């Protein structure tokens, strides 16, 4: 597994789904479909997406911050 970071390539909006897909070894399309289906359920999915967008570092920033 790779570190949890938003990739610079292959992102659609914020790169959160692409970053989660890389972390868990699935395709970005699968993760996006899972997110869209989860939006049909009650809960704070959009707030969680925005929070991850703000909290997850971008891939290029994560590389420079690593030791």
mmJSON file of the N, C-alpha and C atoms, coordinates in Angstrom:
{"data_MODEL":{"atom_site":{
"group_PDB":["ATOM","ATOM","ATOM","ATOM","ATOM","ATOM","ATOM","ATOM","ATOM","ATOM","ATOM","ATOM","ATOM","ATOM","ATOM","ATOM","ATOM","ATOM","ATOM","ATOM","ATOM","ATOM","ATOM","ATOM","ATOM","ATOM","ATOM","ATOM","ATOM","ATOM","ATOM","ATOM","ATOM","ATOM","ATOM","ATOM","ATOM","ATOM","ATOM","ATOM","ATOM","ATOM","ATOM","ATOM","ATOM","ATOM","ATOM","ATOM","ATOM","ATOM","ATOM","ATOM","ATOM","ATOM","ATOM","ATOM","ATOM","ATOM","ATOM","ATOM","ATOM","ATOM","ATOM","ATOM","ATOM","ATOM","ATOM","ATOM","ATOM","ATOM","ATOM","ATOM","ATOM","ATOM","ATOM","ATOM","ATOM","ATOM","ATOM","ATOM","ATOM","ATOM","ATOM","ATOM","ATOM","ATOM","ATOM","ATOM","ATOM","ATOM","ATOM","ATOM","ATOM","ATOM","ATOM","ATOM","ATOM","ATOM","ATOM","ATOM","ATOM","ATOM","ATOM","ATOM","ATOM","ATOM","ATOM","ATOM","ATOM","ATOM","ATOM","ATOM","ATOM","ATOM","ATOM","ATOM","ATOM","ATOM","ATOM","ATOM","ATOM","ATOM","ATOM","ATOM","ATOM","ATOM","ATOM","ATOM","ATOM","ATOM","ATOM","ATOM","ATOM","ATOM","ATOM","ATOM","ATOM","ATOM","ATOM","ATOM","ATOM","ATOM","ATOM","ATOM","ATOM","ATOM","ATOM","ATOM","ATOM","ATOM","ATOM","ATOM","ATOM","ATOM","ATOM","ATOM","ATOM","ATOM","ATOM","ATOM","ATOM","ATOM","ATOM","ATOM","ATOM","ATOM","ATOM","ATOM","ATOM","ATOM","ATOM","ATOM","ATOM","ATOM","ATOM","ATOM","ATOM","ATOM","ATOM","ATOM","ATOM","ATOM","ATOM","ATOM","ATOM","ATOM","ATOM","ATOM","ATOM","ATOM","ATOM","ATOM","ATOM","ATOM","ATOM","ATOM","ATOM","ATOM","ATOM","ATOM","ATOM"],
"id":[1,2,3,4,5,6,7,8,9,10,11,12,13,14,15,16,17,18,19,20,21,22,23,24,25,26,27,28,29,30,31,32,33,34,35,36,37,38,39,40,41,42,43,44,45,46,47,48,49,50,51,52,53,54,55,56,57,58,59,60,61,62,63,64,65,66,67,68,69,70,71,72,73,74,75,76,77,78,79,80,81,82,83,84,85,86,87,88,89,90,91,92,93,94,95,96,97,98,99,100,101,102,103,104,105,106,107,108,109,110,111,112,113,114,115,116,117,118,119,120,121,122,123,124,125,126,127,128,129,130,131,132,133,134,135,136,137,138,139,140,141,142,143,144,145,146,147,148,149,150,151,152,153,154,155,156,157,158,159,160,161,162,163,164,165,166,167,168,169,170,171,172,173,174,175,176,177,178,179,180,181,182,183,184,185,186,187,188,189,190,191,192,193,194,195,196,197,198,199,200,201],
"type_symbol":["N","C","C","N","C","C","N","C","C","N","C","C","N","C","C","N","C","C","N","C","C","N","C","C","N","C","C","N","C","C","N","C","C","N","C","C","N","C","C","N","C","C","N","C","C","N","C","C","N","C","C","N","C","C","N","C","C","N","C","C","N","C","C","N","C","C","N","C","C","N","C","C","N","C","C","N","C","C","N","C","C","N","C","C","N","C","C","N","C","C","N","C","C","N","C","C","N","C","C","N","C","C","N","C","C","N","C","C","N","C","C","N","C","C","N","C","C","N","C","C","N","C","C","N","C","C","N","C","C","N","C","C","N","C","C","N","C","C","N","C","C","N","C","C","N","C","C","N","C","C","N","C","C","N","C","C","N","C","C","N","C","C","N","C","C","N","C","C","N","C","C","N","C","C","N","C","C","N","C","C","N","C","C","N","C","C","N","C","C","N","C","C","N","C","C","N","C","C","N","C","C"],
"label_atom_id":["N","CA","C","N","CA","C","N","CA","C","N","CA","C","N","CA","C","N","CA","C","N","CA","C","N","CA","C","N","CA","C","N","CA","C","N","CA","C","N","CA","C","N","CA","C","N","CA","C","N","CA","C","N","CA","C","N","CA","C","N","CA","C","N","CA","C","N","CA","C","N","CA","C","N","CA","C","N","CA","C","N","CA","C","N","CA","C","N","CA","C","N","CA","C","N","CA","C","N","CA","C","N","CA","C","N","CA","C","N","CA","C","N","CA","C","N","CA","C","N","CA","C","N","CA","C","N","CA","C","N","CA","C","N","CA","C","N","CA","C","N","CA","C","N","CA","C","N","CA","C","N","CA","C","N","CA","C","N","CA","C","N","CA","C","N","CA","C","N","CA","C","N","CA","C","N","CA","C","N","CA","C","N","CA","C","N","CA","C","N","CA","C","N","CA","C","N","CA","C","N","CA","C","N","CA","C","N","CA","C","N","CA","C","N","CA","C","N","CA","C","N","CA","C","N","CA","C","N","CA","C","N","CA","C"],
"label_alt_id":[null,null,null,null,null,null,null,null,null,null,null,null,null,null,null,null,null,null,null,null,null,null,null,null,null,null,null,null,null,null,null,null,null,null,null,null,null,null,null,null,null,null,null,null,null,null,null,null,null,null,null,null,null,null,null,null,null,null,null,null,null,null,null,null,null,null,null,null,null,null,null,null,null,null,null,null,null,null,null,null,null,null,null,null,null,null,null,null,null,null,null,null,null,null,null,null,null,null,null,null,null,null,null,null,null,null,null,null,null,null,null,null,null,null,null,null,null,null,null,null,null,null,null,null,null,null,null,null,null,null,null,null,null,null,null,null,null,null,null,null,null,null,null,null,null,null,null,null,null,null,null,null,null,null,null,null,null,null,null,null,null,null,null,null,null,null,null,null,null,null,null,null,null,null,null,null,null,null,null,null,null,null,null,null,null,null,null,null,null,null,null,null,null,null,null,null,null,null,null,null,null],
"label_comp_id":["UNK","UNK","UNK","UNK","UNK","UNK","UNK","UNK","UNK","UNK","UNK","UNK","UNK","UNK","UNK","UNK","UNK","UNK","UNK","UNK","UNK","UNK","UNK","UNK","UNK","UNK","UNK","UNK","UNK","UNK","UNK","UNK","UNK","UNK","UNK","UNK","UNK","UNK","UNK","UNK","UNK","UNK","UNK","UNK","UNK","UNK","UNK","UNK","UNK","UNK","UNK","UNK","UNK","UNK","UNK","UNK","UNK","UNK","UNK","UNK","UNK","UNK","UNK","UNK","UNK","UNK","UNK","UNK","UNK","UNK","UNK","UNK","UNK","UNK","UNK","UNK","UNK","UNK","UNK","UNK","UNK","UNK","UNK","UNK","UNK","UNK","UNK","UNK","UNK","UNK","UNK","UNK","UNK","UNK","UNK","UNK","UNK","UNK","UNK","UNK","UNK","UNK","UNK","UNK","UNK","UNK","UNK","UNK","UNK","UNK","UNK","UNK","UNK","UNK","UNK","UNK","UNK","UNK","UNK","UNK","UNK","UNK","UNK","UNK","UNK","UNK","UNK","UNK","UNK","UNK","UNK","UNK","UNK","UNK","UNK","UNK","UNK","UNK","UNK","UNK","UNK","UNK","UNK","UNK","UNK","UNK","UNK","UNK","UNK","UNK","UNK","UNK","UNK","UNK","UNK","UNK","UNK","UNK","UNK","UNK","UNK","UNK","UNK","UNK","UNK","UNK","UNK","UNK","UNK","UNK","UNK","UNK","UNK","UNK","UNK","UNK","UNK","UNK","UNK","UNK","UNK","UNK","UNK","UNK","UNK","UNK","UNK","UNK","UNK","UNK","UNK","UNK","UNK","UNK","UNK","UNK","UNK","UNK","UNK","UNK","UNK"],
"label_asym_id":["A","A","A","A","A","A","A","A","A","A","A","A","A","A","A","A","A","A","A","A","A","A","A","A","A","A","A","A","A","A","A","A","A","A","A","A","A","A","A","A","A","A","A","A","A","A","A","A","A","A","A","A","A","A","A","A","A","A","A","A","A","A","A","A","A","A","A","A","A","A","A","A","A","A","A","A","A","A","A","A","A","A","A","A","A","A","A","A","A","A","A","A","A","A","A","A","A","A","A","A","A","A","A","A","A","A","A","A","A","A","A","A","A","A","A","A","A","A","A","A","A","A","A","A","A","A","A","A","A","A","A","A","A","A","A","A","A","A","A","A","A","A","A","A","A","A","A","A","A","A","A","A","A","A","A","A","A","A","A","A","A","A","A","A","A","A","A","A","A","A","A","A","A","A","A","A","A","A","A","A","A","A","A","A","A","A","A","A","A","A","A","A","A","A","A","A","A","A","A","A","A"],
"label_entity_id":["1","1","1","1","1","1","1","1","1","1","1","1","1","1","1","1","1","1","1","1","1","1","1","1","1","1","1","1","1","1","1","1","1","1","1","1","1","1","1","1","1","1","1","1","1","1","1","1","1","1","1","1","1","1","1","1","1","1","1","1","1","1","1","1","1","1","1","1","1","1","1","1","1","1","1","1","1","1","1","1","1","1","1","1","1","1","1","1","1","1","1","1","1","1","1","1","1","1","1","1","1","1","1","1","1","1","1","1","1","1","1","1","1","1","1","1","1","1","1","1","1","1","1","1","1","1","1","1","1","1","1","1","1","1","1","1","1","1","1","1","1","1","1","1","1","1","1","1","1","1","1","1","1","1","1","1","1","1","1","1","1","1","1","1","1","1","1","1","1","1","1","1","1","1","1","1","1","1","1","1","1","1","1","1","1","1","1","1","1","1","1","1","1","1","1","1","1","1","1","1","1"],
"label_seq_id":[1,1,1,2,2,2,3,3,3,4,4,4,5,5,5,6,6,6,7,7,7,8,8,8,9,9,9,10,10,10,11,11,11,12,12,12,13,13,13,14,14,14,15,15,15,16,16,16,17,17,17,18,18,18,19,19,19,20,20,20,21,21,21,22,22,22,23,23,23,24,24,24,25,25,25,26,26,26,27,27,27,28,28,28,29,29,29,30,30,30,31,31,31,32,32,32,33,33,33,34,34,34,35,35,35,36,36,36,37,37,37,38,38,38,39,39,39,40,40,40,41,41,41,42,42,42,43,43,43,44,44,44,45,45,45,46,46,46,47,47,47,48,48,48,49,49,49,50,50,50,51,51,51,52,52,52,53,53,53,54,54,54,55,55,55,56,56,56,57,57,57,58,58,58,59,59,59,60,60,60,61,61,61,62,62,62,63,63,63,64,64,64,65,65,65,66,66,66,67,67,67],
"pdbx_PDB_ins_code":[null,null,null,null,null,null,null,null,null,null,null,null,null,null,null,null,null,null,null,null,null,null,null,null,null,null,null,null,null,null,null,null,null,null,null,null,null,null,null,null,null,null,null,null,null,null,null,null,null,null,null,null,null,null,null,null,null,null,null,null,null,null,null,null,null,null,null,null,null,null,null,null,null,null,null,null,null,null,null,null,null,null,null,null,null,null,null,null,null,null,null,null,null,null,null,null,null,null,null,null,null,null,null,null,null,null,null,null,null,null,null,null,null,null,null,null,null,null,null,null,null,null,null,null,null,null,null,null,null,null,null,null,null,null,null,null,null,null,null,null,null,null,null,null,null,null,null,null,null,null,null,null,null,null,null,null,null,null,null,null,null,null,null,null,null,null,null,null,null,null,null,null,null,null,null,null,null,null,null,null,null,null,null,null,null,null,null,null,null,null,null,null,null,null,null,null,null,null,null,null,null],
"Cartn_x":[0.827,0.0,0.869,0.371,1.087,0.563,1.258,0.822,-0.453,-1.236,-2.503,-2.244,-2.318,-2.096,-2.908,-3.262,-4.013,-3.031,-3.252,-2.313,-2.405,-1.327,-1.331,-1.912,-1.885,-2.427,-3.561,-4.601,-5.711,-6.802,-6.746,-7.791,-8.881,-10.111,-11.226,-11.576,-11.93,-12.276,-11.15,-11.036,-10.002,-8.942,-9.192,-8.236,-8.43,-9.506,-9.727,-10.02,-10.917,-11.25,-10.044,-9.286,-8.09,-7.049,-6.891,-5.948,-6.373,-7.667,-8.172,-8.054,-8.282,-8.164,-6.728,-5.764,-4.355,-4.008,-4.502,-4.179,-4.71,-5.94,-6.57,-6.47,-5.759,-5.484,-6.66,-7.554,-8.657,-8.503,-9.408,-9.355,-10.077,-9.7,-10.317,-11.79,-12.119,-13.515,-14.367,-13.858,-14.583,-14.816,-13.812,-13.951,-14.951,-14.961,-15.919,-17.338,-17.539,-18.874,-19.331,-18.439,-18.779,-19.2,-18.477,-18.834,-20.199,-20.456,-21.745,-22.905,-22.709,-23.758,-23.958,-22.891,-23.023,-23.771,-23.773,-24.518,-26.019,-26.478,-27.897,-28.314,-27.368,-27.631,-27.545,-28.279,-28.154,-26.798,-26.252,-24.967,-24.172,-23.027,-22.214,-21.155,-21.53,-20.541,-19.845,-20.605,-19.987,-19.082,-19.483,-18.626,-17.34,-17.433,-16.246,-15.324,-15.901,-15.1,-14.358,-15.058,-14.429,-13.345,-13.606,-12.6,-11.349,-11.533,-10.377,-9.64,-10.369,-9.751,-8.841,-9.288,-8.5,-7.357,-7.567,-6.583,-5.516,-5.864,-4.88,-3.89,-2.62,-1.633,-1.631,-1.242,-1.069,0.169,0.205,1.296,2.662,2.749,4.043,4.469,3.55,3.892,4.254,3.587,3.892,5.288,5.723,7.06,8.145,7.925,8.945,8.98,7.865,7.816,8.371,8.51,9.018,10.523,10.987,12.402,13.155],
"Cartn_y":[-1.188,0.0,1.249,2.261,3.521,4.49,5.587,6.599,7.273,7.75,8.397,9.84,10.122,11.465,11.613,12.838,13.112,13.165,12.351,12.329,13.603,13.916,15.086,14.752,13.487,13.054,12.072,12.139,11.205,11.663,12.905,13.388,14.045,14.002,14.64,15.966,15.945,17.196,17.551,16.798,17.104,16.026,14.875,13.782,12.881,13.085,12.282,10.833,10.597,9.225,8.53,9.251,8.659,8.313,9.166,8.885,7.701,7.616,6.467,5.181,5.276,4.092,3.575,4.472,4.047,3.409,3.992,3.5,2.089,1.824,0.534,-0.433,-0.056,-0.98,-1.242,-0.282,-0.424,0.624,0.584,1.602,2.856,3.979,5.247,5.262,4.629,4.571,3.813,2.716,1.952,2.787,3.506,4.34,5.468,6.032,7.093,6.563,5.355,4.742,4.453,3.964,3.708,4.996,6.083,7.368,7.841,7.734,8.178,7.351,6.042,5.196,5.528,5.828,6.168,7.483,8.34,9.602,9.376,8.204,7.875,7.576,7.24,6.939,8.216,8.267,9.462,9.482,10.674,10.803,11.98,12.211,13.389,13.102,12.454,12.077,13.287,14.336,15.501,16.238,16.297,16.938,16.153,14.841,13.994,14.179,14.27,14.489,15.822,16.864,18.188,18.184,17.5,17.422,16.69,15.579,14.854,15.682,16.463,17.327,18.347,18.866,19.862,19.246,18.045,17.452,16.607,15.949,15.105,15.968,15.694,16.481,16.071,16.993,16.673,15.789,14.992,14.025,14.704,15.816,16.492,17.097,17.568,18.097,16.974,15.823,14.672,14.132,14.19,13.718,14.609,15.902,16.811,16.804,16.467,16.438,15.135,14.106,12.824,12.918,12.108,12.102,11.375],
"Cartn_z":[0.0,0.0,0.0,-0.662,-0.735,0.311,0.459,1.419,0.931,1.844,1.516,1.135,-0.162,-0.694,-1.968,-2.295,-3.517,-4.69,-5.729,-6.86,-7.688,-8.372,-9.245,-10.609,-11.015,-12.298,-12.032,-12.837,-12.716,-11.765,-11.331,-10.439,-11.257,-10.716,-11.424,-10.757,-9.499,-8.818,-7.851,-6.793,-5.814,-5.698,-6.293,-6.222,-5.023,-4.273,-3.075,-3.443,-4.379,-4.776,-5.415,-6.219,-6.836,-5.772,-4.773,-3.694,-2.847,-2.539,-1.783,-2.595,-3.908,-4.762,-4.796,-4.904,-4.875,-3.535,-2.47,-1.123,-0.904,-1.388,-1.144,-2.311,-3.375,-4.469,-5.398,-5.575,-6.514,-7.616,-8.574,-9.624,-9.15,-9.727,-9.35,-9.744,-10.854,-11.287,-10.28,-9.761,-8.75,-7.502,-7.075,-5.88,-6.122,-7.318,-7.636,-7.658,-8.195,-8.21,-6.781,-5.947,-4.549,-3.855,-4.127,-3.528,-4.015,-5.317,-5.852,-5.311,-5.181,-4.606,-3.13,-2.428,-1.01,-0.811,-1.828,-1.725,-1.687,-2.098,-2.011,-0.574,0.27,1.672,2.498,3.599,4.45,5.151,5.289,5.967,5.441,6.035,5.684,4.619,3.524,2.507,1.898,1.577,0.952,1.93,3.196,4.197,4.392,4.377,4.503,3.302,2.099,0.894,0.977,1.395,1.505,2.578,3.693,4.758,4.275,3.548,3.017,1.976,1.192,0.194,0.872,1.998,2.715,3.514,4.066,4.97,4.283,3.174,2.505,1.729,1.873,1.113,-0.352,-1.193,-2.6,-2.741,-3.78,-3.955,-4.033,-4.71,-4.817,-3.485,-2.685,-1.355,-0.399,-0.538,0.33,0.039,-1.222,-1.575,-0.991,-1.008,-0.49,1.036,1.683,3.139,3.719,2.885,3.364,3.655,4.554,4.942,3.935],
"occupancy":[1.0,1.0,1.0,1.0,1.0,1.0,1.0,1.0,1.0,1.0,1.0,1.0,1.0,1.0,1.0,1.0,1.0,1.0,1.0,1.0,1.0,1.0,1.0,1.0,1.0,1.0,1.0,1.0,1.0,1.0,1.0,1.0,1.0,1.0,1.0,1.0,1.0,1.0,1.0,1.0,1.0,1.0,1.0,1.0,1.0,1.0,1.0,1.0,1.0,1.0,1.0,1.0,1.0,1.0,1.0,1.0,1.0,1.0,1.0,1.0,1.0,1.0,1.0,1.0,1.0,1.0,1.0,1.0,1.0,1.0,1.0,1.0,1.0,1.0,1.0,1.0,1.0,1.0,1.0,1.0,1.0,1.0,1.0,1.0,1.0,1.0,1.0,1.0,1.0,1.0,1.0,1.0,1.0,1.0,1.0,1.0,1.0,1.0,1.0,1.0,1.0,1.0,1.0,1.0,1.0,1.0,1.0,1.0,1.0,1.0,1.0,1.0,1.0,1.0,1.0,1.0,1.0,1.0,1.0,1.0,1.0,1.0,1.0,1.0,1.0,1.0,1.0,1.0,1.0,1.0,1.0,1.0,1.0,1.0,1.0,1.0,1.0,1.0,1.0,1.0,1.0,1.0,1.0,1.0,1.0,1.0,1.0,1.0,1.0,1.0,1.0,1.0,1.0,1.0,1.0,1.0,1.0,1.0,1.0,1.0,1.0,1.0,1.0,1.0,1.0,1.0,1.0,1.0,1.0,1.0,1.0,1.0,1.0,1.0,1.0,1.0,1.0,1.0,1.0,1.0,1.0,1.0,1.0,1.0,1.0,1.0,1.0,1.0,1.0,1.0,1.0,1.0,1.0,1.0,1.0,1.0,1.0,1.0,1.0,1.0,1.0],
"B_iso_or_equiv":[0.0,0.0,0.0,0.0,0.0,0.0,0.0,0.0,0.0,0.0,0.0,0.0,0.0,0.0,0.0,0.0,0.0,0.0,0.0,0.0,0.0,0.0,0.0,0.0,0.0,0.0,0.0,0.0,0.0,0.0,0.0,0.0,0.0,0.0,0.0,0.0,0.0,0.0,0.0,0.0,0.0,0.0,0.0,0.0,0.0,0.0,0.0,0.0,0.0,0.0,0.0,0.0,0.0,0.0,0.0,0.0,0.0,0.0,0.0,0.0,0.0,0.0,0.0,0.0,0.0,0.0,0.0,0.0,0.0,0.0,0.0,0.0,0.0,0.0,0.0,0.0,0.0,0.0,0.0,0.0,0.0,0.0,0.0,0.0,0.0,0.0,0.0,0.0,0.0,0.0,0.0,0.0,0.0,0.0,0.0,0.0,0.0,0.0,0.0,0.0,0.0,0.0,0.0,0.0,0.0,0.0,0.0,0.0,0.0,0.0,0.0,0.0,0.0,0.0,0.0,0.0,0.0,0.0,0.0,0.0,0.0,0.0,0.0,0.0,0.0,0.0,0.0,0.0,0.0,0.0,0.0,0.0,0.0,0.0,0.0,0.0,0.0,0.0,0.0,0.0,0.0,0.0,0.0,0.0,0.0,0.0,0.0,0.0,0.0,0.0,0.0,0.0,0.0,0.0,0.0,0.0,0.0,0.0,0.0,0.0,0.0,0.0,0.0,0.0,0.0,0.0,0.0,0.0,0.0,0.0,0.0,0.0,0.0,0.0,0.0,0.0,0.0,0.0,0.0,0.0,0.0,0.0,0.0,0.0,0.0,0.0,0.0,0.0,0.0,0.0,0.0,0.0,0.0,0.0,0.0,0.0,0.0,0.0,0.0,0.0,0.0],
"pdbx_formal_charge":[null,null,null,null,null,null,null,null,null,null,null,null,null,null,null,null,null,null,null,null,null,null,null,null,null,null,null,null,null,null,null,null,null,null,null,null,null,null,null,null,null,null,null,null,null,null,null,null,null,null,null,null,null,null,null,null,null,null,null,null,null,null,null,null,null,null,null,null,null,null,null,null,null,null,null,null,null,null,null,null,null,null,null,null,null,null,null,null,null,null,null,null,null,null,null,null,null,null,null,null,null,null,null,null,null,null,null,null,null,null,null,null,null,null,null,null,null,null,null,null,null,null,null,null,null,null,null,null,null,null,null,null,null,null,null,null,null,null,null,null,null,null,null,null,null,null,null,null,null,null,null,null,null,null,null,null,null,null,null,null,null,null,null,null,null,null,null,null,null,null,null,null,null,null,null,null,null,null,null,null,null,null,null,null,null,null,null,null,null,null,null,null,null,null,null,null,null,null,null,null,null],
"auth_seq_id":[1,1,1,2,2,2,3,3,3,4,4,4,5,5,5,6,6,6,7,7,7,8,8,8,9,9,9,10,10,10,11,11,11,12,12,12,13,13,13,14,14,14,15,15,15,16,16,16,17,17,17,18,18,18,19,19,19,20,20,20,21,21,21,22,22,22,23,23,23,24,24,24,25,25,25,26,26,26,27,27,27,28,28,28,29,29,29,30,30,30,31,31,31,32,32,32,33,33,33,34,34,34,35,35,35,36,36,36,37,37,37,38,38,38,39,39,39,40,40,40,41,41,41,42,42,42,43,43,43,44,44,44,45,45,45,46,46,46,47,47,47,48,48,48,49,49,49,50,50,50,51,51,51,52,52,52,53,53,53,54,54,54,55,55,55,56,56,56,57,57,57,58,58,58,59,59,59,60,60,60,61,61,61,62,62,62,63,63,63,64,64,64,65,65,65,66,66,66,67,67,67],
"auth_comp_id":["UNK","UNK","UNK","UNK","UNK","UNK","UNK","UNK","UNK","UNK","UNK","UNK","UNK","UNK","UNK","UNK","UNK","UNK","UNK","UNK","UNK","UNK","UNK","UNK","UNK","UNK","UNK","UNK","UNK","UNK","UNK","UNK","UNK","UNK","UNK","UNK","UNK","UNK","UNK","UNK","UNK","UNK","UNK","UNK","UNK","UNK","UNK","UNK","UNK","UNK","UNK","UNK","UNK","UNK","UNK","UNK","UNK","UNK","UNK","UNK","UNK","UNK","UNK","UNK","UNK","UNK","UNK","UNK","UNK","UNK","UNK","UNK","UNK","UNK","UNK","UNK","UNK","UNK","UNK","UNK","UNK","UNK","UNK","UNK","UNK","UNK","UNK","UNK","UNK","UNK","UNK","UNK","UNK","UNK","UNK","UNK","UNK","UNK","UNK","UNK","UNK","UNK","UNK","UNK","UNK","UNK","UNK","UNK","UNK","UNK","UNK","UNK","UNK","UNK","UNK","UNK","UNK","UNK","UNK","UNK","UNK","UNK","UNK","UNK","UNK","UNK","UNK","UNK","UNK","UNK","UNK","UNK","UNK","UNK","UNK","UNK","UNK","UNK","UNK","UNK","UNK","UNK","UNK","UNK","UNK","UNK","UNK","UNK","UNK","UNK","UNK","UNK","UNK","UNK","UNK","UNK","UNK","UNK","UNK","UNK","UNK","UNK","UNK","UNK","UNK","UNK","UNK","UNK","UNK","UNK","UNK","UNK","UNK","UNK","UNK","UNK","UNK","UNK","UNK","UNK","UNK","UNK","UNK","UNK","UNK","UNK","UNK","UNK","UNK","UNK","UNK","UNK","UNK","UNK","UNK","UNK","UNK","UNK","UNK","UNK","UNK"],
"auth_asym_id":["A","A","A","A","A","A","A","A","A","A","A","A","A","A","A","A","A","A","A","A","A","A","A","A","A","A","A","A","A","A","A","A","A","A","A","A","A","A","A","A","A","A","A","A","A","A","A","A","A","A","A","A","A","A","A","A","A","A","A","A","A","A","A","A","A","A","A","A","A","A","A","A","A","A","A","A","A","A","A","A","A","A","A","A","A","A","A","A","A","A","A","A","A","A","A","A","A","A","A","A","A","A","A","A","A","A","A","A","A","A","A","A","A","A","A","A","A","A","A","A","A","A","A","A","A","A","A","A","A","A","A","A","A","A","A","A","A","A","A","A","A","A","A","A","A","A","A","A","A","A","A","A","A","A","A","A","A","A","A","A","A","A","A","A","A","A","A","A","A","A","A","A","A","A","A","A","A","A","A","A","A","A","A","A","A","A","A","A","A","A","A","A","A","A","A","A","A","A","A","A","A"],
"auth_atom_id":["N","CA","C","N","CA","C","N","CA","C","N","CA","C","N","CA","C","N","CA","C","N","CA","C","N","CA","C","N","CA","C","N","CA","C","N","CA","C","N","CA","C","N","CA","C","N","CA","C","N","CA","C","N","CA","C","N","CA","C","N","CA","C","N","CA","C","N","CA","C","N","CA","C","N","CA","C","N","CA","C","N","CA","C","N","CA","C","N","CA","C","N","CA","C","N","CA","C","N","CA","C","N","CA","C","N","CA","C","N","CA","C","N","CA","C","N","CA","C","N","CA","C","N","CA","C","N","CA","C","N","CA","C","N","CA","C","N","CA","C","N","CA","C","N","CA","C","N","CA","C","N","CA","C","N","CA","C","N","CA","C","N","CA","C","N","CA","C","N","CA","C","N","CA","C","N","CA","C","N","CA","C","N","CA","C","N","CA","C","N","CA","C","N","CA","C","N","CA","C","N","CA","C","N","CA","C","N","CA","C","N","CA","C","N","CA","C","N","CA","C","N","CA","C","N","CA","C","N","CA","C","N","CA","C"],
"pdbx_PDB_model_num":[1,1,1,1,1,1,1,1,1,1,1,1,1,1,1,1,1,1,1,1,1,1,1,1,1,1,1,1,1,1,1,1,1,1,1,1,1,1,1,1,1,1,1,1,1,1,1,1,1,1,1,1,1,1,1,1,1,1,1,1,1,1,1,1,1,1,1,1,1,1,1,1,1,1,1,1,1,1,1,1,1,1,1,1,1,1,1,1,1,1,1,1,1,1,1,1,1,1,1,1,1,1,1,1,1,1,1,1,1,1,1,1,1,1,1,1,1,1,1,1,1,1,1,1,1,1,1,1,1,1,1,1,1,1,1,1,1,1,1,1,1,1,1,1,1,1,1,1,1,1,1,1,1,1,1,1,1,1,1,1,1,1,1,1,1,1,1,1,1,1,1,1,1,1,1,1,1,1,1,1,1,1,1,1,1,1,1,1,1,1,1,1,1,1,1,1,1,1,1,1,1]
}}}
